[in-house]
Amino acid sequence: MTTSHRRSQEPIAVHEDPYDDDDDDSGQDHGHLHHQDQDQDQDHHQEAETYDNEATEDATDNMEESRGPLEESGATISDDDEEEQQPVEDVVQDDIERFEASFKNITKRYRLINRIGEGTFSTVYKAEDLLYDEYRNDWDHDADKENRQGHTVAKSTSVPRQKPRYVAIKKIYVTSSPQRILNELELLHDLRDSENVCPLITAFRDTDQVIAVLPYFQHKDFRDYYRDMSFADMRIYFHSLFTALKSVHECAIIHRDIKPTNFLYSPTLQRGVLVDFGLAEREGTDHLPCACEWDAVKHQHKVEHSVYATSRAQARAAGQPAAKLSYPKDDNRHSRRANRAGTRGFRAPEVLLKCTAQTCVIDVWSAGIVLLTFLTKRFPFFHSADDIDAFIELCSIFGRKKMKENALLHGQILHTNIPTISENGHSWEKIIMWCTGRRKKETAAQLTDDEHDAIDFMVGCLELDPAKRMTAAEALEHPWLRLESDDMDTNGSDDLAVEA
């Protein structure tokens, strides 16, 4: 009987590949990663402006922008067992060959099959684990299930397995900073026992290249099912997603990039896993005080004694019209800096407003946008070019009044002269009817009970005030998801297994 080595529970470390027989270039440097500055995103002036009570906001702060859903690689895995027999495009095959040639000894460990995803910071490949039998694979729930069912699995014996074991190899681009790479791997390691979260198997480094090895999960492209998914299946989808978010948030980790392409879901198996923690961070990282943390008394005092409120009060007392708003031509005040990482269209309003006290509920907002996509059958629902456009889109829905209150909550003043932004906005019922082509004569009362229940859940996710927004744990207790809780207890998260 051969000895099986444990590799999934070791302390996290990105290590050199020790699997080296004839190392002619052993003297080359394996100890450095190249560092480049993070992406910079500059807001530009439009008709809608958001102003800080104490300092005008410039967009000089760093923002890491995840590639939008329409820009994601279309090479997502189909929900069938014949994917390996499908022809590989020549350009993909060339990419695989370059990767194999540049990363020493990878072909001794893995057989690369296809490129299954491509994003802003990494490329993901499907591969067969050639050394699967030599390790203890605690991450492989399918193998555990086969053991429970009495099947022979070559995990700790030399008996050759009948079924190849697949993994996903994530090649992280060298343009990523070493700190970003280490952060992602550490978070994945900490989440290794979390429900519905894709765990880290191991990681390797060769000179300036780093790869993370993850379980391969068979799933279906979101665009193939979001228009036709039933409400019963929709509840299972979101129960799985919020189970993952609850696990992540219990570890005080913010994912920051919740969107359909980062939640790999199989409608056939009715299970999914949360992936891509490249932008994730621990809650409280770079935390600075924000007006949204003030109590009601302090907030009211600050508002009443702001320059904006004082000047308007003085004008009213003198019986004169309030002075027209003016802006400094050369403003040398410091800009507000905050983490704005994420994908456009899925970021919470406090992210757009540069709140410096962001919490895990920004992920709940993003999940609410995913539900909005299901209900309106529009993907992506929001498609802004920059942060100002994104904020205008929210103003168009919630209305000028609510968005002014939301801006004020974070110490900002919103002023806009865009005529198409109404004072009170539009109801979600009306928006869903518009997007699904209902007749103008129809009223919100003609929506189905399933739609009303889903909207009630979505409203809790898309609460503008982060302090009043549902948490992931509260979402799982909502009646809309509790309808499926009994089924999920017997056929859902507890039996979750990655396809290998």
For each residue, the residues with C-beta under 8 A, 3 or more apart:
1: 156 157 158
2: 133 134 156 157 158
3:
4: 133 134 135 136 155 156
5: 134 135 136
6: 9 10 135 136 138
7: 10 135 136 137 201 202
8: 135 136 137 138 139 192 199 200 201 202
9: 6 138 192
10: 6 7 13 202
11: 189
12: 185 186 188 189 200 203
13: 10 203
14: 181 182 185 203 204 205 210
15: 18 203 204 205
16: 30 204 205 206
17: 20 104 105 106 109 204 206
18: 15
19: 105 108 109
20: 17 23 26 104 105
21:
22:
23: 20 26
24:
25: 28 104
26: 20 23
27:
28: 25 207
29: 32 207
30: 16 205 206 207
31:
32: 29 207 208
33: 174 177 178 181 205 208 210
34: 174 175 208
35: 177 178
36: 175 177
37: 40 62
38: 62 63 64 177
39: 62 63 64 65
40: 37 60 62 63
41: 59 62 63 65 340 386 387
42: 59 60
43: 57 58 59 386 387 388
44: 59 386 388
45: 49
46: 49 388 389 392
47: 416 417 418
48: 388 391 392 395 414 415 416 418 421
49: 45 46 327 414 415 416
50: 57 353 391 407 412 413 414
51: 56 57 327 412 413 414 415
52: 55 56 57 336 411 412 413
53: 302 306 307 308 411 412 413
54: 333 411
55: 52 333 334 335 336
56: 51 52 327 328 331 333 335
57: 43 50 51 52 335 336 354 412
58: 43 331 335
59: 41 42 43 44 335 387
60: 40 42 335 337
61: 335 336 337 338 340 354
62: 37 38 39 40 41 337
63: 38 39 40 41 339 340 341
64: 38 39 279 341
65: 39 41 120 341 342 343 344
66: 119 120 121 257 259 278 279 341 342 343
67: 71 72 119 120 343
68: 71 72 343 344 345 380 383
69: 72 222 259 260 261 343 345 379 380
70: 380 383
71: 67 68
72: 67 68 69 76 117 118 119 261
73: 76 115 116 117 118 119
74: 221
75: 92 114 115 116 117 118
76: 72 73 116 117 219 220 221 261
77: 83 116 126 218 219 220
78: 83 220 221
79: 218 219 220 266 267 268 269
80: 83
81:
82: 85 86
83: 77 78 80 86 114 126 218
84: 113 114
85: 82
86: 82 83 114
87:
88: 92 93 96 113 114
89: 92 93
90: 93 94
91: 94 95
92: 75 88 89 95 96 114 115
93: 88 89 90 96 97
94: 90 91 97 98
95: 91 92 98 99 115 123
96: 88 92 93 99 100 112 114 115 125
97: 93 94 100 101
98: 94 95 101 102
99: 95 96 102 103 106 112 125 171
100: 96 97 103 106 107 112
101: 97 98
102: 98 99 206 209
103: 99 100 106 171 204 206 209 211
104: 17 20 25 206
105: 17 19 20 108 109 206
106: 17 99 100 103 109 110 112 204 206 211
107: 100 110 111 112
108: 19 105 130
109: 17 19 105 106 129 130 131
110: 106 107 127 128 129 130 167 169 213
111: 107 127 128 130
112: 96 99 100 106 107 125 126 127 169
113: 84 88 125 126 127 128 166
114: 75 83 84 86 88 92 96 125 126
115: 73 75 92 95 96 118 123 124 125 126
116: 73 75 76 77 124 125 126 168
117: 72 73 75 76 123 124 261
118: 72 73 75 115 123 124
119: 66 67 72 73 122 123 124 276 278
120: 65 66 67
121: 66 172 173 175 176 180 278
122: 119 170 171 172 173 176 276 278
123: 95 115 117 118 119 170 171 173
124: 115 116 117 118 119 168 169 170 171
125: 96 99 112 113 114 115 116 168 169 171
126: 77 83 112 113 114 115 116 166 167 168 169 216
127: 110 111 112 113 166 167 168 169 216
128: 110 111 113 164 165 166 167
129: 109 110 132 164 165 166 167 500
130: 108 109 110 111
131: 109 134 135
132: 129 135 137 161 165
133: 2 4 154 155 157 158 160 161
134: 2 4 5 131
135: 4 5 6 7 8 131 132
136: 4 5 6 7 8 155 156
137: 7 8 132 140 143 155 165 201
138: 6 8 9
139: 8 192 199 201 215 498
140: 137 143 144 165 215 497 498 500
141: 144 145 496 497 498
142: 145 146 497 498 499 500
143: 137 140 146 147 153 155 165 500
144: 140 141 147 148 497
145: 141 142 148 149 495 497
146: 142 143 149 151 153
147: 143 144 150 151 153 155
148: 144 145
149: 145 146
150: 147
151: 146 147
152: 159
153: 143 146 147 161
154: 133 157 158 159 160 161
155: 4 133 136 137 143 147
156: 1 2 4 136
157: 1 2 133 154
158: 1 2 133 154
159: 152 154
160: 133 154
161: 132 133 153 154 164 165
162:
163:
164: 128 129 161
165: 128 129 132 137 140 143 161 500
166: 113 126 127 128 129 216 499 500
167: 110 126 127 128 129 201 213 214 215 216 500
168: 116 124 125 126 127 213 214 215 216 217
169: 110 112 124 125 126 127 211 212 213 214
170: 122 123 124 211 212 213 214
171: 99 103 122 123 124 125 209 210 211
172: 121 122 176 181 184 209 210 211 212 278
173: 121 122 123 176
174: 33 34 208 209
175: 34 36 121
176: 121 122 172 173 180 181 278
177: 33 35 36 38 180 181
178: 33 35 181 182
179: 182 183
180: 121 176 177 183 184 278
181: 14 33 172 176 177 178 184 185 210
182: 14 178 179 185 186
183: 179 180 186 187 280 281
184: 172 180 181 187 188 212 277 278 280
185: 12 14 181 182 188 189 200 203 212
186: 12 182 183 189 190
187: 183 184 190 191 253 277 280 282
188: 12 184 185 191 192 198 199 200 212 214 277
189: 11 12 185 186 192 200
190: 186 187 251 253
191: 187 188 194 197 199 247 248 251 253 277
192: 8 9 139 188 189 199 200
193: 199
194: 191 197 199 244 247 248 251
195: 243 244 246 247 493 496
196: 240 241 243 244 247 271 272 273 274 493 496
197: 191 194 244 247 248 273 274
198: 188 214 215 217 264 273 274 275 498
199: 8 139 188 191 192 193 194 214 215
200: 8 12 185 188 189 192 203 212 213 214
201: 7 8 137 139 167 213 214 215
202: 7 8 10 213
203: 12 13 14 15 185 200 210 211 212 213
204: 14 15 16 17 103 106 210 211 213
205: 14 15 16 30 33 209 210 211
206: 16 17 30 102 103 104 105 106 209
207: 28 29 30 32
208: 32 33 34 174
209: 102 103 171 172 174 205 206
210: 14 33 171 172 181 203 204 205
211: 103 106 169 170 171 172 203 204 205
212: 169 170 172 184 185 188 200 203
213: 110 167 168 169 170 200 201 202 203 204
214: 167 168 169 170 188 198 199 200 201 275
215: 139 140 167 168 198 199 201 273 498 500
216: 126 127 166 167 168 498 499 500
217: 168 198 264 266 272 273 275 498 499
218: 77 79 83 266 269 499
219: 76 77 79 264 265 266 272
220: 76 77 78 79 224 225 265 266 267 268
221: 74 76 78 224 225
222: 69 225 226 260 261 265 379
223: 226 379
224: 220 221
225: 220 221 222 228 229 267
226: 222 223 229 260 373 374 377 379
227: 377
228: 225
229: 225 226 233 234 237 267 374
230: 233 234
231: 234 235 450 451 453 454
232: 235 236 484
233: 229 230 236 237 267 270
234: 229 230 231 237 238 371 374 454
235: 231 232 238 239 480 481 483 484
236: 232 233 239 240 270 484 487 488 492
237: 229 233 234 240 241 265 272
238: 234 235 241 242 367 371 457 475 481
239: 235 236 242 243 476 481 484 485 488 492 493
240: 196 236 237 243 244 265 270 271 272 488 492 493 496
241: 196 237 238 244 245 258 263 272 274 367 370
242: 238 239 245 246 367 472 475 476 481
243: 195 196 239 240 246 247 476 488 492 493
244: 194 195 196 197 240 241 247 248 263 272 273 274
245: 241 242 248 249 255 258 274 360 363 364 367 472 475
246: 195 242 243 249 250 472 473 476
247: 191 194 195 196 197 243 244 250 251
248: 191 194 197 244 245 251 253 254 255 274 280 360 363 472
249: 245 246 252 253 254 283 360 363 471 472 473
250: 246 247
251: 190 191 194 247 248
252: 249 282 283 284 360
253: 187 190 191 248 249 277 280 281 282 283 360
254: 248 249 280 281 282 283 358 359 360 362 363
255: 245 248 258 262 274 277 279 280 363
256: 279 280 281 339 341 342 362 363
257: 66 262 276 278 279 280 341 342 343 346 366
258: 241 245 255 262 263 274 346 363 366 367 370
259: 66 69 262 263 343 346 366 369 370
260: 69 222 226 263 370 373 379
261: 69 72 76 117 222
262: 255 257 258 259 274 275 276
263: 241 244 258 259 260 272 273 274 275 370
264: 198 217 219 272 273 275
265: 219 220 222 237 240 271 272
266: 79 217 218 219 220 269 270 271 272 499
267: 79 220 225 229 233 270
268: 79 220
269: 79 218 266 499
270: 233 236 240 266 267 491 492
271: 196 240 265 266 492 493 495 496 497
272: 196 217 219 237 240 241 244 263 264 265 266
273: 196 197 198 215 217 244 263 264 496 498
274: 196 197 198 241 244 245 248 255 258 262 263
275: 198 214 217 262 263 264
276: 119 122 257 262 279
277: 184 187 188 191 253 255 280
278: 66 119 121 122 172 176 180 184 257
279: 64 66 255 256 257 276 341 342
280: 183 184 187 248 253 254 255 256 257 277
281: 183 253 254 256 285 339
282: 187 252 253 254 285
283: 249 252 253 254 359 360
284: 252 287
285: 281 282 339
286: 338 339 356
287: 284 356 357
288: 338 356 357
289: 293 356 357
290: 293 355 356 357 410 411
291: 294 299 302 408 409 410 411
292: 350 355 357 409 410 411 465 466 467
293: 289 290 357
294: 291 298 299 302
295: 298 299
296: 299 300
297: 300 301
298: 294 295 301 302
299: 291 294 295 296 302 303 409
300: 296 297 303 304
301: 297 298 304 305
302: 53 291 294 298 299 305 306 411
303: 299 300 306 309 408
304: 300 301 309
305: 301 302 309 310
306: 53 302 303 309 310 413
307: 53 310 311
308: 53 311 312 413
309: 303 304 305 306 312 313
310: 305 306 307 313 314
311: 307 308 314 315 322 323
312: 308 309 315 316 322
313: 309 310 316 317
314: 310 311 317 318
315: 311 312 318 320 321 322 323
316: 312 313 319 320 322
317: 313 314
318: 314 315
319: 316
320: 315 316
321: 315
322: 311 312 315 316
323: 311 315 326
324:
325: 415
326: 323
327: 49 51 56 331
328: 56 331
329:
330:
331: 56 58 327 328
332:
333: 54 55 56
334: 55
335: 55 56 57 58 59 60 61
336: 52 55 57 61 354 356
337: 60 61 62 354 356
338: 61 286 288 351 354 355 356 358
339: 63 256 281 285 286 351 358
340: 41 61 63 347 351 352 354 387
341: 63 64 65 66 256 257 279
342: 65 66 256 257 279 346 347 351 362 366
343: 65 66 67 68 69 257 259 346 347
344: 65 68 347 382 383 384 385 386 390
345: 68 69 369 380 381 382 383 384 390
346: 257 258 259 342 343 365 366 369 370 382
347: 340 342 343 344 351 352 362 365 366 390
348: 351 352 358 361 362 365 366 466
349: 352 353 365 391 394 403 406 464
350: 292 353 355 358 362 410 466
351: 338 339 340 342 347 348 354 355 358 362
352: 340 347 348 349 387 390 391 394
353: 50 349 350 391 406 407 410 412
354: 57 61 336 337 338 340 351 410
355: 290 292 338 350 351 358 410 466
356: 286 287 288 289 290 336 337 338
357: 287 288 289 290 292 293
358: 254 338 339 348 350 351 355 362 466
359: 254 283 362 466
360: 245 248 249 252 253 254 283 363 364 471 472
361: 348 364 365 466 469 470 471
362: 254 256 342 347 348 350 351 358 359 365 366 466
363: 245 248 249 254 255 256 258 360 366 367 472
364: 245 360 361 367 368 461 469 470 471 472 475
365: 346 347 348 349 361 362 368 369 461 462 469
366: 257 258 259 342 346 347 348 362 363 369 370
367: 238 241 242 245 258 363 364 370 371 461 475
368: 364 365 371 372 458 460 461 462
369: 259 345 346 365 366 372 373 381 382 462
370: 241 258 259 260 263 346 366 367 373 374
371: 234 238 367 368 374 375 454 457 458 461
372: 368 369 375 376 381 428 458 462
373: 226 260 369 370 376 377 378 379 380 381
374: 226 229 234 370 371 377 454
375: 371 372 432 451 454 455 458
376: 372 373 381 431 432 435 436
377: 226 227 373 374 435 436
378: 373 381 435
379: 69 222 223 226 260 373
380: 68 69 70 345 373 383
381: 345 369 372 373 376 378
382: 344 345 346 369 390 393
383: 68 70 344 345 380
384: 344 345 387 389 390 392 393
385: 344 389
386: 41 43 44 344 389 390
387: 41 43 59 340 352 384 390 391
388: 43 44 46 48 391 392
389: 46 384 385 386 392 393
390: 344 345 347 352 382 384 386 387 393 394
391: 48 50 349 352 353 387 388 394 395 403
392: 46 48 384 388 389 395 396 416 418 421
393: 382 384 389 390 396 397
394: 349 352 390 391 397 398 403
395: 48 391 392 398 399 400 403 414 416 418 421 425
396: 392 393 420 421 425 426
397: 393 394 425 426 431
398: 394 395 402 403 406 425 464
399: 395 402 403 421 422 423 424 425 426
400: 395 403 404 414 416 421 422 423 425
401: 404 405 423 424 425
402: 398 399 405 406 424 425 464
403: 349 391 394 395 398 399 400 406 407 414 464
404: 400 401 407 408 413 414
405: 401 402 408 409 464
406: 349 353 398 402 403 409 410 464 465
407: 50 353 403 404 410 412 413 414
408: 291 303 404 405 411 412 413 414
409: 291 292 299 405 406 464 465
410: 290 291 292 350 353 354 355 406 407
411: 52 53 54 290 291 292 302 408
412: 50 51 52 53 57 353 407 408
413: 50 51 52 53 306 308 404 407 408
414: 48 49 50 51 395 400 403 404 407 408
415: 48 49 51 325
416: 47 48 49 392 395 400 421
417: 47
418: 47 48 392 395 421
419:
420: 396
421: 48 392 395 396 399 400 416 418
422: 399 400 425 426
423: 399 400 401
424: 399 401 402
425: 395 396 397 398 399 400 401 402 422
426: 396 397 399 422 430 431
427: 430 431 444
428: 372 431 432 455 458 459
429: 432 433 444 447 451 452 455
430: 426 427 433 434 444
431: 376 397 426 427 428 434 435
432: 375 376 428 429 435 436 447 451 455
433: 429 430 436 438 442 444 447
434: 430 431 438
435: 376 377 378 431 432
436: 376 377 432 433
437:
438: 433 434 442 446
439: 442
440:
441:
442: 433 438 439 446
443: 446
444: 427 429 430 433 447
445:
446: 438 442 443
447: 429 432 433 444 451 452 455
448: 451 452
449: 452 453
450: 231 453 454
451: 231 375 429 432 447 448 454 455
452: 429 447 448 449 455 456
453: 231 449 450 456 457 479 480
454: 231 234 371 374 375 450 451 457 458 480
455: 375 428 429 432 447 451 452 458 459
456: 452 453 459 460 480
457: 238 371 453 454 460 461 475 478 480 481
458: 368 371 372 375 428 454 455 461 462
459: 428 455 456 462 463
460: 368 456 457 463 469 470 474 475 478
461: 364 365 367 368 371 457 458 469 470 475
462: 365 368 369 372 458 459 469
463: 459 460 466 468 469 470
464: 349 398 402 403 405 406 409
465: 292 406 409 468 469
466: 292 348 350 355 358 359 361 362 463 469
467: 292
468: 463 465
469: 361 364 365 460 461 462 463 465 466
470: 361 364 460 461 463 474 475 478
471: 249 360 361 364 474 475
472: 242 245 246 248 249 360 363 364 475 476
473: 246 249 476 477
474: 460 470 471 477 478
475: 238 242 245 364 367 457 460 461 470 471 472 478 481
476: 239 242 243 246 472 473 481 482 485
477: 473 474 481 482
478: 457 460 470 474 475 481 482
479: 453 482 483
480: 235 453 454 456 457 483
481: 235 238 239 242 457 475 476 477 478 484 485
482: 476 477 478 479 485
483: 235 479 480
484: 232 235 236 239 481 487 488 492
485: 239 476 481 482 488 489
486: 489 490
487: 236 484 490 491 492
488: 236 239 240 243 484 485 491 492 493
489: 485 486 492 494
490: 486 487
491: 270 487 488 495
492: 236 239 240 243 270 271 484 487 488 489 495 496
493: 195 196 239 240 243 271 488 496
494: 489
495: 145 271 491 492
496: 141 195 196 240 271 273 492 493
497: 140 141 142 144 145 271
498: 139 140 141 142 198 215 216 217 273
499: 142 166 216 217 218 266 269
500: 129 140 142 143 165 166 167 215 216
